[in-house]
Amino acid sequence: MTQNPADAPLGALLTVAPPVLSVDTVAGHLSHHWGLSGALDPLTSERDLNFRLTSAQGRFVVKIANSAEPVEQTRFQNRALRHVAQADPALPVPRVRATRAGADDVLLPSGHLMRVISWLEGTPLHMAPRSAAQAQALAKGLAKLGLALQGFDDPAADHVLQWDIRQAAHLRGLMPHVTDDGLRALCKHVLDRFDALAPQFPAWRWQVVHNDLNPHNVLVGDDPDTLAGIIDFGDMVRTPLICDLAVACSYQVASQVGGDPLQRFVTFAAAYHAVLPLTEAERTALFDLTAARMVTTVAIASWRAARHPENAPYILRNFPSAQAGLTAFATLDRDQVQAALKDALPLEAP
């Protein structure tokens, strides 16, 4: 596929529009390959075509992958979901629905890969009231998912994804698309700190992680303080483990919960640490990695919203939180942050 040089930092997957298939076409494939039929309702997606299927057999999510995504990368998600289901059956993550032939997916004549996963009931976090107890439940759930994914490897796990924090250096080419002068300067400052931190990456713990625990990918139960689901494994990648926590923290700093940004940040990290303890190096790096994820959200969303105005509301859904988080982080004293993390996240005895 020919790619504009300006698109290069993002890769093809973030520069190609989602698939276009009619509802009737999707329904036909569902009936033929899965033996499923029912009402299909479209779901929003950044780069794929998704539907909610309501059938006599239950509710499911029908996912048609972007043609720019390698087939093995999508199957990587299937294999990870099956691994998690075996490692920790209690974790509320989607389950893969096999076809009549026993396969996890079907390669369509259009070249797109189609698959079906279970629908998880619950309220999306961004639509639910927020609380400190809820944030702690989410942090613990993410840590349990990290533990469940330990030992899982896959040939497609090392793909390059711009949403992966360790790729943040490539965001400098997108800075002109951040139109607010103050925000752009703040982003550049964060990237300077990231560049100083990046040489440490090889020495950290690496594994496959979810990599996108934003409020649109979390479901809560009737009791909004309970975790009902972690969904959308499309940004999953093998990267430093600490990046997974940093992604989640980036959406907590500017949350609706009361209290100051430092308290929210440290409390969330401490709940994760109680289940999956951090190393000293990871604890020290968490603040800068969290800020780098906010820059990732700001830069990519700004660029993609201009390129795909028809999908701008979805693309920009996490922009306000990232902007508010960066602004809040800019007011924090770095020594105070590290002291608070040290107190709240004690290291295990050697």
C-alpha positions in Angstrom: 0.0 0.0 0.0 1.3 3.4 -0.9 1.7 5.7 2.1 2.2 9.4 2.3 5.6 10.2 4.0 3.7 12.3 6.5 1.8 9.2 7.6 5.0 7.2 8.3 5.2 7.8 12.0 1.8 6.3 12.6 2.1 3.3 10.3 -0.6 2.0 7.9 -3.0 0.8 10.6 -3.7 4.3 11.8 -4.0 5.8 8.4 -6.5 3.5 6.7 -10.2 4.0 7.1 -12.3 1.2 8.8 -13.8 -1.6 6.6 -17.1 -1.0 4.8 -19.4 -4.0 4.6 -23.2 -3.9 4.5 -25.2 -5.3 7.4 -26.7 -7.9 5.0 -23.2 -9.1 4.0 -22.1 -9.4 7.6 -25.4 -11.3 8.5 -24.8 -13.7 5.7 -21.3 -14.5 6.9 -22.6 -15.0 10.5 -25.3 -17.4 9.4 -23.0 -19.4 7.1 -19.9 -19.7 9.3 -21.2 -19.4 12.9 -24.9 -20.4 12.5 -25.9 -17.2 14.2 -28.6 -14.7 13.3 -30.3 -11.8 14.9 -30.2 -8.0 15.1 -27.0 -6.3 14.2 -26.3 -2.9 15.8 -23.2 -0.9 14.7 -20.5 -0.1 17.3 -18.0 2.7 17.2 -14.4 1.8 16.5 -11.2 3.6 15.6 -10.0 1.3 12.9 -12.3 -1.8 12.6 -15.9 -2.5 11.8 -17.8 -3.8 14.8 -21.4 -4.8 15.5 -23.4 -6.0 18.5 -25.3 -9.2 17.6 -28.4 -10.0 19.6 -29.4 -13.5 18.9 -31.3 -16.5 20.3 -28.0 -17.8 21.6 -27.1 -14.6 23.4 -25.3 -11.4 22.7 -22.0 -11.2 20.8 -19.6 -8.7 19.3 -18.9 -9.2 15.7 -15.5 -7.7 14.6 -14.2 -7.2 11.1 -10.5 -6.3 11.2 -9.0 -3.4 9.2 -7.3 -4.7 6.0 -4.1 -3.0 7.1 -3.8 -5.2 10.1 -1.9 -8.4 9.4 -4.0 -11.5 9.9 -1.7 -12.9 12.5 -1.9 -9.8 14.5 -5.7 -10.2 14.8 -5.3 -13.9 15.6 -2.8 -12.8 18.3 -5.8 -11.3 20.1 -7.8 -14.6 19.8 -4.9 -16.6 21.2 -4.4 -14.1 24.1 -8.1 -14.3 25.1 -8.0 -18.1 25.1 -4.9 -18.0 27.2 -6.4 -15.6 29.8 -9.6 -17.7 30.0 -7.4 -20.7 31.0 -5.0 -18.8 33.3 -7.7 -16.9 35.2 -11.3 -18.0 34.4 -12.7 -15.4 36.8 -11.3 -12.5 34.9 -14.2 -10.7 33.1 -12.8 -10.6 29.5 -14.5 -11.6 26.2 -14.5 -15.3 25.1 -13.8 -16.3 21.5 -16.8 -17.9 19.7 -15.6 -20.6 17.4 -17.1 -21.1 13.9 -19.0 -24.2 12.9 -15.7 -25.6 11.6 -14.0 -25.0 15.0 -11.9 -22.0 13.8 -11.5 -18.7 15.7 -12.1 -16.5 12.7 -12.9 -16.4 8.9 -10.9 -14.7 6.2 -13.6 -13.0 4.1 -13.5 -12.7 0.2 -13.0 -8.9 0.8 -9.7 -9.7 2.5 -10.9 -8.7 6.0 -10.7 -11.1 8.9 -14.0 -11.6 10.8 -14.5 -13.1 14.3 -17.1 -13.3 17.0 -16.5 -12.8 20.7 -18.9 -12.8 23.7 -20.7 -9.6 24.7 -20.0 -8.6 28.3 -22.9 -7.0 30.2 -22.2 -3.8 32.2 -22.1 0.0 32.0 -19.1 1.6 30.2 -17.0 3.3 32.8 -17.2 6.7 31.0 -21.0 6.6 31.6 -20.8 5.6 35.3 -20.3 7.5 38.5 -16.7 7.4 39.6 -15.3 6.7 43.0 -12.0 5.9 44.7 -13.2 2.3 45.4 -14.0 1.8 41.8 -10.5 3.0 40.7 -8.9 0.6 43.1 -11.0 -2.3 41.8 -10.0 -1.4 38.2 -6.3 -1.2 39.2 -6.5 -4.6 40.8 -8.3 -6.1 37.8 -5.6 -4.8 35.5 -2.9 -6.3 37.7 -4.7 -9.7 37.6 -4.8 -9.5 33.8 -1.1 -8.7 33.8 -0.5 -11.8 35.9 -2.7 -13.9 33.7 -0.8 -12.8 30.6 2.6 -13.7 32.2 4.2 -16.4 30.2 2.1 -15.8 27.1 4.0 -15.2 24.0 3.1 -15.0 20.3 4.9 -14.4 17.0 2.8 -11.2 16.5 3.3 -9.8 19.9 6.3 -7.6 18.9 4.5 -5.6 16.2 5.1 -1.8 16.1 2.1 0.2 17.4 2.2 3.9 17.9 -0.2 3.6 20.9 2.6 1.7 22.7 4.3 4.2 25.0 7.7 3.0 24.1 7.1 4.4 20.6 6.5 7.9 22.0 9.7 9.4 20.4 8.0 9.2 17.0 5.3 11.6 18.2 7.5 14.6 17.5 6.5 14.6 13.9 2.9 15.1 14.9 3.5 18.1 17.2 2.4 20.6 14.5 -1.1 19.1 14.7 -1.4 20.1 18.3 -2.7 23.6 17.7 -2.7 25.0 21.3 0.8 26.6 21.8 0.9 25.9 25.5 -0.2 22.3 25.2 2.3 21.7 22.4 5.1 23.1 24.5 4.1 20.9 27.4 4.0 17.8 25.1 7.5 18.6 23.8 8.8 18.8 27.4 7.3 15.4 28.3 8.9 13.9 25.2 12.3 15.3 26.3 11.9 13.4 29.6 10.8 10.3 27.7 14.0 10.4 25.6 16.1 10.5 28.7 14.2 7.5 30.1 14.1 5.3 27.0 17.6 3.8 27.3 16.5 2.0 30.5 13.7 0.0 28.7 15.8 -3.1 27.8 16.5 -3.7 31.5 12.8 -3.7 32.6 10.3 -6.6 32.7 8.6 -7.2 29.3 5.5 -9.1 28.5 2.2 -9.0 26.5 -0.1 -6.4 28.0 -3.6 -5.1 27.3 -2.2 -1.6 26.7 -5.5 0.4 26.5 -7.4 0.5 29.8 -9.3 3.7 29.0 -12.8 4.4 30.4 -14.4 3.2 27.1 -12.7 -0.2 27.5 -14.0 -0.9 31.0 -17.4 -2.1 32.2 -18.7 -1.8 35.7 -21.6 -3.7 37.3 -24.9 -2.6 38.9 -22.7 -1.6 41.8 -20.4 0.9 39.9 -17.6 0.1 42.3 -17.3 -3.4 40.8 -15.4 -4.4 37.7 -17.6 -6.1 35.2 -15.4 -6.3 32.1 -12.2 -5.4 30.3 -12.7 -5.2 26.6 -11.0 -4.3 23.3 -7.7 -6.1 23.1 -6.8 -4.4 19.8 -3.8 -2.4 21.2 -2.3 -5.4 22.9 1.5 -5.6 22.4 4.6 -6.9 24.0 6.2 -4.0 25.8 7.6 -3.1 29.3 5.1 -4.2 31.8 5.1 -0.9 33.5 3.7 0.7 30.4 0.4 -1.1 30.9 0.0 0.6 34.3 1.1 4.0 32.9 -1.7 3.8 30.3 -4.3 3.2 32.9 -2.9 5.9 35.2 -3.1 8.4 32.4 -6.9 8.2 32.5 -7.1 8.4 36.3 -5.3 11.7 36.8 -8.1 13.9 35.4 -11.0 11.6 36.5 -14.3 12.8 38.0 -13.3 11.6 41.4 -12.5 14.2 44.0 -9.1 14.8 45.5 -5.9 16.1 44.0 -4.2 14.6 40.9 -1.2 13.3 42.9 -3.5 11.4 45.3 -5.5 9.8 42.4 -2.3 8.8 40.6 -0.6 7.3 43.7 -3.7 5.6 45.0 -4.4 3.9 41.7 -0.7 2.8 41.4 -0.7 1.4 44.9 -3.8 -0.7 44.3 -2.1 -2.3 41.2 1.2 -2.7 43.2 -0.6 -4.6 45.9 -1.5 -7.4 43.4 1.5 -7.1 41.0 4.4 -5.4 42.8 6.6 -3.0 40.8 10.4 -2.9 40.9 12.2 0.2 42.0 13.0 1.2 38.4 9.4 0.8 37.3 8.1 2.8 40.2 10.6 5.6 39.4 9.6 5.7 35.7 5.8 5.6 36.2 5.3 9.3 36.4 7.1 10.1 33.1 5.6 7.1 31.3 2.1 8.2 32.3 2.7 11.7 31.0 4.1 10.2 27.7 0.9 8.3 27.3 -1.1 11.5 27.7 1.0 13.0 24.9 0.4 10.0 22.8 -3.4 10.5 23.1 -3.2 14.2 22.4 -0.9 13.9 19.4 -2.5 11.0 17.6 -6.0 12.2 18.3 -5.2 15.7 17.0 -3.7 14.3 13.8 -6.4 11.6 13.1 -9.4 13.9 13.9 -8.1 16.3 11.2 -7.6 13.4 8.7 -11.0 11.6 9.5 -13.5 14.4 10.5 -16.4 11.9 9.9 -15.0 9.9 12.9 -13.7 12.8 14.9 -16.1 12.4 17.9 -14.9 8.9 18.5 -11.2 9.7 17.9 -11.3 12.7 20.3 -13.2 10.9 23.1 -10.1 10.7 25.3 -8.5 14.0 24.3 -10.1 16.2 27.1 -8.9 13.8 29.8 -5.3 13.7 28.3 -5.2 17.4 28.1 -6.4 17.9 31.6 -4.0 15.2 32.9 -1.0 16.9 31.3 -2.0 20.2 32.7 -2.4 18.7 36.2 0.9 16.8 35.9 2.7 20.1 35.0 1.7 21.5 38.4 3.2 18.6 40.4 6.7 18.7 42.0 8.7 15.7 40.7 10.4 15.1 44.1 7.1 15.1 45.8 5.7 12.6 43.3 8.6 10.2 43.8 8.4 10.5 47.6 4.6 9.8 47.5 5.1 6.8 45.3 7.9 5.5 47.6 5.7 5.7 50.6 2.6 4.2 49.0 4.4 1.4 47.0 6.9 -0.2 49.3 9.3 -2.6 47.6 9.4 -6.3 48.4 12.3 -7.4 50.5 15.1 -8.9 48.3 
